[in-house]
Each structure stands twice: as structure tokens, then as C-alpha cells.
Amino acid sequence: QVHLEQSGPEVKKPGASVKLSCKASGYIFTNYAISWVRQAPGQGLEWMGWNSAYNGNTNYEQKFQDRVTMTTDTSTNTAYMDLRSLKSDDTAVYYCARQSFLVPSTLEYWGQGTVVTVSS
Amino acid sequence: IVLTQSPGTVSLSPGETATLSCRATQTISSSYLAWYQQKPGQTPRLLLYATSTRATGIPDRFSGSGSGADFTLTISRLEPEDSAVYYCQQYDSSPPTYTFGPGTKLEIK
């Protein structure tokens, strides 16, 4: 079965960077893209970007364009999201998610989330 | 495209019917409109895709409708376990982009 295992919680100071991981199992990693979605405390879901595990293509939400990098390592079936110049309002749960096989326009499988806290 | 959802919060009793709205700032393909349920402390769960098709394991109490820029999620015969936040989501294919609405919180009294 499809499983996305995310890395553990992070605490960072403003201005720092954080790199999160998402290890996939139960499917052919290179057949699907991984999206990253975040959720600030008490807030809604915010899509950050998309990264193809097939060819490495990316598409980032405009507000993150300048400070996010999403990559995949096909040797370990792991996706990464690097967010730089952290601010306090980057405090959130960060999810990786995989599109559905039948309906690529939806995100059917989700990691458990990584809590990132940005505080001085 | 920006999605708005209404109401922000709705409180209903078991057995009643909830009608949740999702409105887009422009026409979107009904094939690319989905709904998710998120309970406290849990990850989002796909409910409906292509406006009205239920995902695997979703009971028929959940139904969807709409077209153009206006879409609706209807939950009939409400149960206490339906308490959650419901998000609509639309998709653009070129380039791949997912957009979520702000969510509607459904409380069961």
C-alpha cells in the first residue's frame, strides 16, 4: 500500500532554512509527482508546489517561488522540500502528498506531516 | 483562480443535511473540482472528485454537484463523526497547480 513517511519535527530561528523529507513506499516512485502542502495552526491547507519524480520538473506556488526548492532522489524514493529565509508565519505542519492514480487532479495519499516551528 | 467557501462555520444536528458551497473566481472544469474532509489531528481525506464522484469508501450520504464556478457538497443524514473541516480544491494541469478553498467547519451539535 502507498505510504509516505515524513521526517521529524523541526525548530528553526527566523532567517534559517529547513529541509524536509518524504520517503515513499508501496508504489513506483517515478510514476508520480509529489506535492507539498502546509497548514498553519488553526488555518487551512496551502499548496506550495509540485515536483515530478519522473523528470524532476517543478511548479511552485508564486508566493514561495523565491525561497523553496523541491527535489526527489529516485535512488531512495525520497522527496525533499527546502524552504529558506524562514519567518515566524512559516510555522506550520508541512505535508507531502501524492496524486491519485486514477484522478491525477486530486491528492489521494498524504504523509503524516512534519511540524516546523520558527521562533527566535 | 481563488476559491471561496461558505459558510465559514455551520452547526447542525444529527440527521440534518449540510450544504457547503465552493465558489471560484472564474469558471473551472467540473472534472477538476474535488472535496476533502479533515478531522482534528488528522490528514486530509479525499471525499469527492470530478465534482460528484465519491472516492473509495465514502458513503453515499456525501454528494456533490455544480458547474461553472459554483459547486456544492451535500452531506445528508448527518452523523457526529461528520464533524470536520471540509475543503474544496481545484486543479490546473498546465502547469500542475492545486488550489484549496479556505474550508468550512462543520459542527454536529
Contacts between the chains, C-beta under 8 A, distances in Angstrom:
chain1	res1	chain2	res2	distance
A	33	B	96	6.7
A	35	B	98	6.1
A	37	B	98	7.7
A	37	B	100	7.8
A	44	B	85	7.5
A	44	B	87	6.6
A	44	B	100	6.2
A	44	B	101	7.5
A	44	B	102	4.8
A	44	B	103	4.5
A	45	B	36	7.7
A	45	B	38	7.6
A	45	B	44	6.5
A	45	B	87	5.7
A	45	B	89	7.9
A	45	B	100	4.3
A	45	B	103	7.4
A	46	B	100	6.9
A	47	B	97	7.4
A	47	B	98	4.4
A	47	B	99	6.5
A	47	B	100	6.2
A	50	B	95	7.5
A	50	B	96	4.6
A	50	B	97	7.3
A	50	B	98	7.4
A	59	B	95	4.0
A	59	B	96	5.5
A	59	B	97	6.3
A	61	B	97	7.6
A	95	B	43	6.5
A	95	B	44	7.9
A	100	B	46	7.2
A	100	B	49	7.3
A	103	B	34	7.7
A	103	B	49	4.7
A	103	B	50	6.9
A	105	B	31	7.1
A	105	B	32	4.7
A	105	B	34	6.8
A	105	B	49	7.0
A	105	B	50	8.0
A	105	B	91	3.6
A	105	B	93	7.4
A	105	B	98	8.0
A	106	B	34	4.6
A	106	B	46	5.5
A	106	B	49	4.8
A	106	B	55	7.9
A	106	B	89	7.2
A	106	B	91	7.4
A	107	B	44	7.5
A	107	B	46	7.1
A	107	B	89	7.6
A	107	B	98	6.6
A	108	B	46	5.2
A	108	B	55	7.3
A	110	B	43	4.1
A	110	B	44	6.2
A	111	B	43	7.5
A	112	B	43	6.7
A	113	B	43	6.5
